[in-house]
Amino acid sequence: MMRWLVLCTLLFISGCIQPSTPVWTVIPTAPQLLERIAVESGRYSSLDGAAGVSLTTAGKFFSSQQFFLLQRPNRFRTDVLTGFGQLILQLTSNGNELSVLMHTTVPGRFLQGPASNENLHRFTRMPLAVVDLLSILLYSPPIIAHNENSVELVDGLSRLSLRDGFSEQQVFFDYRLRLVKSYYFKADQVYLSVDYSDFAASDGFPRTMVIEFPHEETRVKVTFTELELNGNVDAVKFQLHKPDNVELELLL
């Protein structure tokens, strides 16, 4: 009886012990981490997938199901559905032209114009150029021009700091050298942060991304539920055509 009691006690104690956090045996140098970024930056050239997207902006919350089609360097498409599966918006950019077909009215609205930062911001609520948005969604956050760099451990992550005058970027890596965060600063204030998590063992691509713009009070969370990477993408899919019963509205 005593032997069984001791065994049960040991099993209970072992079940309560949390796995230890992996320890860095060697701290990587800034050149090593920059090389890691350079090697990984072109790993994913296209994406075709479905995702749940939640948007919080100025205290308001919106959720949707979106189908993304991305192709480097600047081809972007999203088809946005409500939680009930109703198509409400289609947006495409072929790199030069932005087209939007809105299904929230009858008849719908068709808008078209330059694929500028301002026009993209109007519909995504994210103040980003198309090429930068694609880089973030394809797990390759842009790296700022810099003339200083340093590396240190912070909360179990290796932090690469890049600086150039008033600009700074902090890129965080886990012990597997996976990029998990990237923060962008202007005058010591974060203006953009990107967090990656839920990495798939099959392809190393993060299934969850959180993009935040503190000054805009905007937070976007993207959770992929279906995903195909580096597939063949037909360029025709990045074009929308105006329906016959809808007037063209020009985006300036």
C-alpha positions in Angstrom: 0.0 0.0 0.0 2.8 2.4 0.9 4.6 1.6 -2.4 1.4 2.5 -4.4 1.1 5.7 -2.4 4.6 6.7 -3.2 4.2 5.9 -6.9 0.9 7.9 -7.1 2.6 10.9 -5.4 5.5 10.8 -7.8 3.2 10.6 -10.8 1.2 13.6 -9.5 4.4 15.7 -8.9 5.7 14.8 -12.4 2.4 15.8 -14.0 2.6 19.2 -12.3 6.2 20.0 -13.6 6.1 22.2 -16.6 8.5 21.5 -19.4 11.6 23.7 -19.1 12.1 26.6 -21.5 14.7 25.7 -24.1 18.0 27.4 -23.3 20.1 29.2 -25.9 23.5 27.5 -26.1 25.0 30.1 -28.4 23.6 33.6 -28.9 23.5 34.4 -32.6 25.2 37.4 -34.0 23.6 40.2 -35.9 25.1 39.1 -39.2 23.9 35.6 -38.6 20.3 36.8 -38.0 20.4 39.1 -40.9 21.6 36.3 -43.1 18.7 34.1 -41.7 16.2 36.8 -42.7 17.7 37.1 -46.2 17.6 33.4 -46.8 14.0 33.0 -45.5 12.6 36.2 -47.2 12.0 34.5 -50.6 10.8 31.2 -49.2 7.1 31.8 -49.9 6.3 33.4 -53.2 2.5 32.9 -53.3 -0.4 32.0 -51.0 -3.9 30.8 -51.7 -5.9 30.3 -48.5 -8.9 30.9 -46.3 -8.7 32.7 -43.0 -10.7 34.1 -40.1 -10.0 37.8 -39.8 -10.8 40.0 -36.8 -10.4 43.8 -37.1 -10.5 46.2 -34.1 -10.3 49.9 -35.1 -11.2 53.0 -33.1 -12.9 50.8 -30.5 -15.1 49.0 -33.1 -14.8 45.2 -33.7 -15.5 43.5 -37.0 -15.0 39.8 -38.0 -15.1 38.1 -41.3 -14.1 35.1 -43.3 -11.7 36.0 -46.1 -10.1 34.2 -49.0 -6.7 35.5 -49.8 -4.7 35.2 -53.0 -1.2 36.6 -52.9 1.7 36.7 -55.3 5.0 38.5 -54.9 5.8 41.2 -55.3 2.5 43.2 -55.4 -0.5 41.1 -56.6 -3.2 40.9 -53.9 -6.8 39.6 -53.8 -9.2 39.2 -51.0 -12.9 38.0 -51.1 -14.6 39.0 -47.8 -17.6 37.2 -46.4 -19.7 37.8 -43.3 -19.9 35.2 -40.6 -23.1 33.9 -42.3 -21.2 33.3 -45.6 -22.5 36.4 -47.5 -20.0 37.9 -49.9 -19.7 41.6 -49.1 -16.5 42.8 -50.8 -13.9 41.8 -53.4 -10.6 43.6 -53.7 -7.8 43.1 -56.1 -4.5 44.8 -56.9 -2.4 43.8 -59.9 0.4 46.1 -58.6 -0.7 49.2 -60.4 -4.5 49.3 -60.3 -6.8 48.7 -57.3 -10.3 47.4 -58.0 -13.1 47.0 -55.5 -16.5 45.4 -55.9 -18.8 46.0 -53.0 -21.9 43.8 -52.5 -23.5 45.7 -49.6 -26.0 47.6 -51.8 -28.3 46.7 -54.7 -26.9 47.3 -57.2 -23.4 47.0 -55.9 -20.6 49.5 -56.2 -17.5 49.2 -58.4 -14.5 51.4 -57.6 -11.2 51.5 -59.4 -8.0 53.6 -59.3 -4.3 53.6 -58.4 -3.0 50.9 -56.0 -1.8 53.6 -53.7 -1.3 53.4 -49.9 -4.2 55.7 -49.3 -6.6 53.6 -51.5 -5.6 50.4 -49.9 -5.9 51.9 -46.4 -9.4 52.9 -47.1 -10.5 49.3 -47.4 -8.1 47.4 -45.2 -7.7 50.0 -42.5 -4.0 49.3 -42.6 -1.7 52.1 -43.7 0.6 50.0 -45.8 1.8 49.8 -49.3 0.6 46.7 -51.2 4.2 45.3 -51.4 4.6 45.7 -47.6 1.3 44.1 -46.8 2.2 41.1 -49.0 5.6 40.8 -47.3 3.9 40.7 -43.9 1.3 38.2 -44.9 3.9 36.0 -46.7 5.9 35.8 -43.4 8.7 38.2 -44.6 8.3 41.5 -42.7 10.2 44.3 -44.4 13.6 45.2 -42.9 14.4 48.9 -42.6 17.6 50.4 -43.9 20.0 50.7 -41.0 23.6 51.6 -40.0 23.6 50.1 -36.5 22.7 46.7 -35.1 22.9 44.7 -31.9 21.6 41.4 -30.4 20.5 40.5 -26.9 18.3 38.0 -25.1 14.9 39.3 -24.0 12.3 37.0 -22.3 13.8 33.9 -23.9 13.9 35.4 -27.4 16.9 36.7 -29.3 16.2 40.4 -30.2 17.9 41.9 -33.2 17.8 45.7 -33.1 18.3 47.7 -36.2 18.7 51.5 -36.1 19.0 54.4 -38.5 18.6 57.8 -37.0 15.1 58.1 -35.6 14.0 54.8 -37.0 14.4 51.5 -35.3 13.2 47.9 -35.9 13.3 45.1 -33.4 13.1 41.6 -34.8 12.6 38.7 -32.4 13.6 35.0 -32.9 12.9 31.9 -30.9 15.5 29.3 -30.1 14.8 27.6 -33.4 15.7 30.9 -35.1 12.1 31.4 -36.3 11.1 35.0 -36.7 8.2 35.5 -34.2 7.9 39.3 -33.9 8.9 42.5 -35.7 8.3 45.9 -34.1 8.9 49.2 -36.0 9.7 52.5 -34.2 9.7 56.2 -35.0 11.2 58.5 -32.4 11.1 55.7 -29.8 7.3 55.0 -30.4 6.0 51.8 -31.9 4.0 52.5 -35.0 3.7 49.0 -36.3 4.0 45.5 -34.7 3.7 42.1 -36.3 3.4 38.8 -34.3 3.6 35.3 -35.8 2.6 32.1 -34.1 1.1 28.6 -34.6 3.9 27.5 -37.0 3.0 24.4 -39.0 5.5 21.5 -38.8 4.8 20.7 -42.5 5.9 24.0 -44.0 7.1 26.3 -41.2 4.5 28.9 -42.1 2.7 30.6 -39.2 -1.0 30.1 -39.2 -1.7 33.1 -36.9 -0.6 36.7 -37.5 -1.4 39.8 -35.5 -0.8 43.2 -37.1 -1.1 46.3 -34.9 -0.9 50.1 -35.5 -1.0 51.7 -32.0 -1.4 55.2 -33.2 -4.3 54.2 -35.5 -5.9 52.1 -32.7 -6.1 49.3 -35.2 -5.4 45.6 -34.7 -5.9 42.9 -37.3 -5.7 39.2 -36.4 -5.5 36.7 -39.3 -6.0 32.9 -38.6 -5.5 30.7 -41.6 -7.7 27.6 -41.7 -6.7 26.5 -45.2 -3.5 27.2 -47.0 -1.6 26.4 -50.2 1.9 27.9 -50.6 4.0 28.5 -53.7 1.4 27.3 -56.1 0.8 28.5 -59.6 -1.4 31.6 -59.7 -3.3 32.8 -62.8 -2.7 36.6 -63.2 -6.3 37.0 -64.4 -7.5 36.4 -60.8 -6.0 39.7 -59.8 -8.4 41.6 -62.0 -12.1 42.5 -61.4 -14.5 43.5 -64.1 -17.3 46.0 -63.7 -20.8 44.4 -63.8 -23.0 45.8 -66.6 -25.5 47.2 -64.2 -23.0 49.1 -62.0 -21.4 52.5 -62.6 -17.7 53.0 -62.4 -16.5 55.1 -59.4 -12.9 56.4 -59.7 -10.5 56.2 -56.9 -8.0 59.1 -57.0 
